[in-house]
Amino acid sequence: MFNELIVNYGQIEKRVALLEDNRLVELFAEKKENQILVGNIYVGVVKNVLPGMGAAFVDIGLARTAFLHFTDIDSMSLNKTTKKIFAKRKSSDIGKVLSIGQEIIVQVKKEPILKKGARVTGKLSIPGKFLVFMPGEKKVAISRKISSAGERNRIKKILKKVKDKDVGIIVRTDTESINEEDFKKEYIGIERTWKLINKQAKHAKPPACIYDENDLSFSLVRDIFNSSIDRMVVDDKKMRNRIVSKLKDIAPELVNRIELYQEESPIFNAYGIEKEIGNIFKSRVNLPSGGNITIQQTEALVAIDVNTGSFTGKDNYEKTITKTNTEAAIEAALQIRLRDLSGIMVIDFIDMKYENDRDNVYATLKDSLKRDRAKHKIFPFSPLGLIEISRKRTRPSLLLSYSEQCPHCHGTGRLLSRDSIAVQISRWLKRASYFIKKDDLTIKVHKNVKKFTDENPDFFDDIQNSIKFVSDGSLDFDKFKVFSTRTNKEFFSE
């Protein structure tokens, strides 16, 4: 499989596309007004403490206060008295540990989304390409994907020489086979960053950001660009130079895989990515054999429904269903990565008669999600024939980043039918009959509702008033206004 990173660096928006054999599988977008905050460290001010919730709300300079749970408080930041209280692990004691107006250093662990503020933690960590640096901790944890006992022991021996006693370390997957010198380089580099954060914390006037880890060149090198990526193509010379500069210190062998794109046509158009991005926001995705999946996303739940569509199969019914479900499992995994879906996801596969077929579909889904870098868990088929997936959210999904709530349906995704609105108008006219007497009425409605009343002239036959419907482009689909035709007096506005 040939893996490529295509980087489009614009003034308003920066985008990174991951292609696997020329197919778009992941897209990262950073807008100027909607930058990623996860990992950023702030000096904040406690604004409210709620013992009943075991939480505090902290002002870190964003539109909404951030949420800090009792379990996310760093005991190292407390004095002797509050440390003793915190040690009892009673979340209702948070009011004895934190106080309103108190300054506190926190790190964003979940982005703010819709009406929810960011979730923060007092347990800080600074990620590098190979290591995650955790000041105040002592433990060493090695990625489970490094399965060799010999390699794990080698890493532990190196870390004993390199790390300080009061620093915890998480060893990332990319660390496998890295030599001692590379360990030292990265550890020293992160340690310098930590000292700079401490210095800024002393002088910053809260609320203030004292560490922004989401510079694109840094996050690309740290999180995405590794030995499994065959090529990175960047359309901005300065951006390419920054990436090369960072790589020279930690992974010089990857530098020659970076290319500068210098053609006239936009890079995402040249690689066919722009066209594929347009399909991300469609709720229906077609499958190779003619079936399809439908994806419906809410703030907390994603529902994926599988349909046979036009696929009728060549053999028996069970084979048709199993083939559709297998294709759906592969496509659902890809869409989860591409759209960066998170929270609880439910996939409603078509009912299968045989347990062996269900096992194969489940195995296909698990295998297809192996390349997903986000932490996730897949549960087997439930008695209702559903598969549930939980996936960690680290940033808003692409749908939420690129769209806003519909002013007409207010996020439901549905609008009242034209006849339902006509019925509402009829009911209002009957309720208001005493006030409108036998006045001739002008009723302003959306153009689509006007079309319905024109097509159904007998709909208001039981109304005694003479009615004239007028199209009004300023009205929402489900709103209407009632006026006296003679005096232009407004009786009602909905």
C-alpha positions in Angstrom: 0.0 0.0 0.0 1.4 3.4 -1.0 0.7 6.1 1.6 0.9 9.8 0.9 0.4 13.0 2.8 -0.8 16.0 0.7 -0.4 19.3 2.5 -2.3 22.4 1.3 -1.1 25.4 3.3 -3.4 28.5 2.9 -3.7 31.7 4.8 -7.3 31.1 5.8 -7.3 27.3 6.0 -4.6 24.6 6.3 -5.5 21.1 5.2 -3.7 17.7 5.3 -5.0 14.7 3.3 -3.9 11.1 3.9 -4.1 9.0 0.8 -3.9 5.2 0.8 -3.4 3.9 -2.7 -4.7 7.2 -4.1 -7.9 7.1 -2.0 -8.6 9.8 0.6 -8.9 8.1 4.0 -8.2 11.0 6.5 -8.6 14.7 6.3 -7.3 17.3 8.8 -8.5 20.9 8.4 -7.5 23.8 10.5 -9.3 27.1 10.0 -7.9 30.4 11.2 -11.0 31.1 13.3 -11.4 27.5 14.5 -8.0 26.3 15.5 -7.4 23.0 17.4 -7.0 23.5 21.1 -6.4 19.9 22.4 -2.9 19.8 24.1 -2.7 23.5 24.6 -1.7 24.6 28.1 -3.3 27.6 29.8 -3.0 29.6 33.0 -6.7 29.8 34.0 -8.9 31.2 36.8 -11.4 29.2 38.7 -14.8 30.8 38.1 -17.2 28.3 39.8 -16.9 25.2 42.0 -19.8 22.7 42.0 -19.4 20.0 44.8 -22.6 18.2 43.5 -20.9 17.6 40.2 -17.4 17.1 41.6 -16.2 19.7 39.1 -15.0 23.3 38.6 -15.4 25.7 35.7 -12.2 27.5 34.7 -11.8 30.6 32.6 -9.0 29.9 30.1 -9.8 32.8 27.8 -12.3 31.0 25.5 -15.9 31.9 24.8 -17.1 29.3 27.4 -15.5 28.3 30.6 -13.7 24.9 30.6 -14.8 21.9 32.7 -12.3 20.5 35.2 -13.4 17.3 37.0 -12.1 16.4 40.5 -10.2 13.4 39.2 -8.3 15.6 36.7 -6.8 17.8 39.4 -3.0 17.5 39.7 -2.1 16.8 43.3 1.4 18.2 42.7 -0.1 21.7 42.3 -1.8 21.6 45.8 -0.4 22.7 49.2 -0.1 20.3 52.2 -3.6 20.9 53.5 -5.4 20.5 50.2 -3.3 17.5 49.4 -4.6 15.7 52.4 -8.2 16.5 51.5 -7.6 15.4 47.9 -6.0 12.2 49.0 -9.4 11.1 50.4 -10.7 11.0 46.8 -14.1 12.4 47.6 -15.2 14.5 44.6 -17.7 16.4 46.7 -14.7 17.9 48.6 -13.6 19.8 45.5 -14.8 23.1 47.1 -12.1 22.5 49.8 -9.4 21.9 47.2 -10.2 24.7 44.7 -11.6 28.1 45.4 -13.2 30.8 43.1 -10.5 33.2 41.8 -7.7 30.7 42.2 -5.1 30.5 39.4 -4.6 27.1 38.0 -2.5 25.6 35.1 -4.6 23.2 32.9 -4.3 21.5 29.6 -7.1 21.0 27.1 -8.0 17.3 26.7 -11.3 17.7 24.7 -12.3 20.5 22.3 -15.2 22.7 23.0 -18.1 21.6 20.9 -21.5 23.3 20.2 -22.7 24.4 23.7 -20.1 22.5 25.7 -16.9 24.2 26.8 -13.5 22.5 26.6 -12.7 19.7 29.0 -9.3 20.3 30.8 -7.0 18.5 33.1 -4.3 19.6 35.6 -2.2 16.5 34.7 0.0 17.9 32.0 1.8 16.0 29.3 3.9 17.1 26.3 4.0 14.7 23.4 6.9 14.2 21.1 7.4 11.9 18.1 8.7 9.0 20.2 7.9 10.0 23.8 5.2 11.6 25.9 6.7 13.7 28.7 4.6 13.8 32.0 6.1 16.2 34.6 5.3 15.2 38.2 4.8 11.5 37.3 7.2 8.6 37.7 5.7 5.8 35.8 7.0 4.5 32.5 4.4 3.0 30.0 5.3 1.4 26.7 2.8 1.2 23.8 1.1 -2.2 23.6 1.9 -2.3 19.9 5.5 -2.9 20.8 5.0 -6.5 21.6 8.6 -7.9 21.6 9.7 -8.5 25.2 13.3 -7.9 24.2 12.5 -4.6 22.6 10.5 -3.5 25.7 13.3 -4.4 28.0 15.8 -2.5 25.8 13.6 0.7 25.9 13.3 0.5 29.7 17.1 0.3 30.1 17.6 3.3 27.9 14.9 5.3 29.8 16.6 4.6 33.2 19.7 6.4 31.9 17.9 9.3 30.2 14.9 10.3 32.3 14.7 12.2 35.6 13.1 10.6 38.6 10.2 13.0 38.8 9.2 12.7 35.1 6.8 10.0 33.8 7.2 8.8 30.2 4.9 7.1 27.7 6.8 5.4 24.9 5.0 5.7 21.6 4.8 3.0 18.9 7.2 4.8 16.6 9.9 4.4 19.2 10.5 0.7 18.2 14.2 0.2 17.1 15.1 3.8 17.9 18.7 4.1 19.3 19.7 5.7 22.6 21.0 8.9 21.0 17.6 9.6 19.4 16.0 9.0 22.8 18.3 11.6 24.4 17.7 14.2 21.7 14.0 14.0 22.0 14.0 13.9 25.8 16.2 17.0 26.0 14.1 18.8 23.5 10.9 18.2 25.4 12.5 19.0 28.7 13.5 22.4 27.3 9.9 23.0 26.2 8.7 22.2 29.8 11.2 24.7 31.3 9.9 27.4 28.9 6.3 26.6 29.9 7.2 27.0 33.5 8.9 30.3 32.8 5.9 31.6 30.9 3.5 30.5 33.6 5.2 32.7 36.1 4.9 35.8 34.0 1.6 35.3 32.2 -1.5 37.2 33.2 -4.4 34.8 33.4 -6.3 33.7 31.5 -3.5 33.0 29.0 -2.2 30.3 26.7 1.4 29.4 27.7 1.9 26.5 25.2 0.4 25.9 21.8 1.2 22.5 20.6 -0.9 22.6 17.5 1.4 24.3 15.1 0.8 22.3 11.9 4.5 21.6 11.1 5.0 20.3 14.7 1.8 18.1 14.7 2.6 16.7 11.3 6.1 15.6 12.3 4.9 14.3 15.7 1.6 12.5 14.9 1.3 11.6 11.2 4.6 11.6 9.3 6.4 8.4 10.1 8.1 5.5 8.3 4.8 4.1 7.0 4.3 7.3 4.9 6.0 6.9 1.5 5.8 10.5 0.5 4.7 14.0 1.7 3.9 16.7 -0.8 3.7 20.3 0.4 2.6 23.3 -1.6 4.3 26.0 0.5 8.1 26.4 0.6 8.3 27.9 4.1 6.1 25.2 5.5 8.2 22.5 3.8 11.4 24.1 5.3 9.9 24.1 8.8 9.0 20.4 8.6 12.5 19.5 7.2 14.1 21.5 10.1 12.2 19.6 12.7 12.8 16.2 11.0 16.5 16.7 10.9 16.7 16.6 14.7 14.5 13.5 15.2 14.1 11.5 12.0 16.6 12.6 9.4 16.1 9.5 7.3 12.6 10.8 6.4 13.7 14.2 5.0 14.2 12.9 1.4 10.5 11.8 1.3 9.3 15.4 1.4 8.6 17.1 -1.9 7.6 20.7 -2.8 4.6 21.0 -5.1 5.3 23.8 -7.7 2.6 23.3 -10.3 0.1 26.0 -11.2 -3.1 24.0 -10.5 -4.2 23.8 -6.8 -2.6 20.7 -5.1 -5.9 19.2 -3.9 -7.4 19.5 -7.4 -4.3 17.9 -8.9 -4.6 14.9 -6.6 -8.4 14.6 -7.0 -8.9 15.3 -3.3 -11.2 18.3 -3.7 -13.8 16.2 -5.5 -13.7 13.5 -2.8 -14.1 16.1 0.0 -17.5 17.0 -1.5 -18.8 13.5 -0.8 -17.9 13.7 2.9 -21.0 15.7 3.7 -23.5 13.4 1.9 -25.5 11.2 4.3 -25.7 8.4 1.8 -22.6 6.5 0.5 -22.9 3.9 -2.2 -21.3 0.5 -2.0 -19.5 -1.3 -4.9 -22.2 -3.9 -5.5 -25.2 -1.4 -5.5 -26.0 -1.3 -1.8 -25.5 1.8 0.4 -25.0 3.0 3.9 -26.7 6.1 5.4 -24.9 8.1 8.1 -26.8 10.3 10.5 -24.8 12.3 13.0 -25.9 14.0 16.2 -23.8 15.6 19.0 -23.5 12.3 21.0 -24.5 9.5 18.7 -23.8 8.4 15.1 -26.2 6.0 13.4 -25.1 4.0 10.3 -27.8 2.1 8.5 -27.0 -0.6 5.9 -29.3 -1.1 2.8 -29.1 -3.5 -0.1 -30.3 -0.7 -2.5 -30.3 -1.9 -6.1 -28.2 -5.0 -5.3 -30.2 -8.2 -5.7 -27.3 -10.6 -6.0 -26.7 -13.5 -8.4 -27.1 -16.4 -5.9 -29.2 -16.8 -2.8 -30.6 -14.2 -0.5 -28.1 -14.9 2.4 -25.1 -14.4 0.1 -26.5 -11.1 -1.1 -27.0 -9.9 2.4 -23.6 -11.0 3.6 -21.8 -9.4 0.7 -23.6 -6.1 1.3 -22.8 -6.2 5.0 -19.1 -7.0 4.3 -18.8 -4.1 1.9 -20.7 -1.9 4.4 -18.2 -2.9 7.2 -15.2 -1.8 5.0 -16.9 1.5 3.9 -18.2 2.3 7.4 -14.6 2.0 8.8 -13.3 4.3 6.1 -16.0 6.9 6.7 -15.4 6.8 10.5 -11.8 7.8 9.9 -12.5 10.2 7.0 -15.3 12.1 8.8 -13.6 11.8 12.2 -16.7 10.5 13.8 -16.6 9.9 17.5 -18.6 9.1 20.6 -21.0 6.2 20.4 -21.6 4.8 16.9 -24.3 2.2 16.1 -24.2 0.2 12.8 -27.4 -1.4 11.9 -26.4 -4.2 9.5 -29.0 -6.2 7.6 -30.1 -9.3 9.6 -28.0 -12.4 8.8 -29.3 -15.9 9.5 -26.0 -17.6 10.2 -23.6 -16.9 13.1 -20.6 -17.6 10.9 -21.6 -14.8 8.5 -22.0 -12.4 11.5 -18.5 -13.3 12.8 -17.0 -12.7 9.3 -18.6 -9.2 9.1 -17.5 -8.3 12.6 -13.9 -9.5 11.8 -13.9 -7.4 8.6 -15.0 -4.3 10.5 -12.2 -4.8 13.1 -9.6 -5.4 10.5 -10.7 -2.3 8.5 -10.3 -0.1 11.6 -6.8 -1.4 12.5 -5.3 1.6 10.7 -7.4 4.1 12.7 -5.1 6.1 15.0 -7.9 7.2 17.3 -8.6 5.1 20.3 -11.7 3.0 19.7 -13.5 -0.1 20.8 -15.7 -2.4 18.8 -18.4 -4.5 20.5 -19.7 -7.8 18.9 -23.2 -8.1 17.5 -26.0 -7.4 20.0 -29.2 -9.5 20.2 -30.8 -6.9 18.0 -28.2 -7.3 15.3 -26.4 -4.0 16.0 -22.7 -3.4 16.3 -21.6 -0.6 18.7 -18.3 1.3 18.4 -16.9 3.8 20.9 -14.3 6.2 19.5 -12.5 8.9 21.4 -13.2 12.5 20.3 -10.2 14.8 20.2 -11.6 17.5 18.0 -14.9 18.4 16.3 -15.8 16.2 13.4 -15.5 17.5 9.8 -19.3 17.9 9.6 -19.4 20.2 12.6 -16.3 22.1 11.4 -17.6 22.8 7.9 -21.3 23.3 8.6 -23.6 25.2 10.9 -27.1 24.5 12.2 -29.9 24.8 9.7 -31.9 28.0 10.6 -35.1 26.3 9.3 -35.0 22.8 10.9 -32.8 23.9 13.9 -30.7 20.8 13.7 -33.4 18.1 13.4 -32.6 17.5 9.8 -36.3 17.5 9.1 -38.9 20.1 8.2 -42.7 20.0 8.6 -44.5 18.8 5.5 -46.4 21.4 3.5 -49.8 19.9 4.3 -48.9 20.0 8.1 -48.2 23.7 7.8 -51.5 24.2 6.0 -53.3 22.3 8.8 -51.6 24.6 11.4 -52.9 27.6 9.5 -56.4 26.1 9.3 -56.4 25.4 13.1 -55.3 29.0 13.9 -58.1 30.4 11.7 -60.7 28.4 13.5 -59.3 29.3 16.9 -59.2 33.0 16.0 -62.6 33.2 14.2 -64.0 35.5 16.9 -61.3 38.1 16.4 -61.0 38.0 12.6 -64.9 38.0 12.2 -65.5 37.6 8.4 -62.6 39.8 7.4 -61.0 39.1 4.0 -57.5 37.8 4.9 -54.1 37.8 3.3 -51.8 35.0 4.6 -48.1 35.3 3.8 -46.3 31.9 3.6 -43.1 30.3 2.2 -43.2 29.8 -1.6 -43.4 26.0 -1.2 -46.5 26.2 1.1 -48.0 28.7 -1.4 -47.6 26.1 -4.2 -49.4 23.5 -2.0 -52.4 25.9 -1.4 -52.6 26.6 -5.1 -52.6 22.9 -5.9 -55.3 22.2 -3.2 -57.8 25.1 -3.4 -60.5 23.1 -1.4 -58.2 22.7 1.6 -59.7 25.8 3.4 -63.4 25.3 2.2 -64.6 25.1 5.8 -63.2 28.6 6.6 -65.8 31.4 6.3 -63.3 34.1 5.5 -62.1 34.9 2.0 -58.4 34.0 1.9 -55.6 35.0 -0.4 -52.2 33.3 0.0 -49.0 35.3 -0.8 -45.5 34.0 -1.2 -43.0 35.7 1.2 -39.3 35.0 0.6 -38.3 36.3 4.0 -40.3 33.6 5.9 -39.0 30.3 7.2 -40.6 27.2 5.7 -42.9 26.6 8.8 -43.8 30.3 9.5 -46.8 32.3 8.4 -48.4 35.8 8.9 -52.1 36.7 8.8 -53.2 40.2 7.7 -56.5 42.0 7.1 -56.7 42.5 3.3 -58.7 45.7 3.8 -56.8 47.5 6.6 -53.4 45.6 6.4 -53.7 45.0 10.1 -51.6 42.1 11.3 -53.6 39.5 13.2 -50.9 36.9 13.7 -47.2 36.3 13.0 -45.6 32.9 13.6 
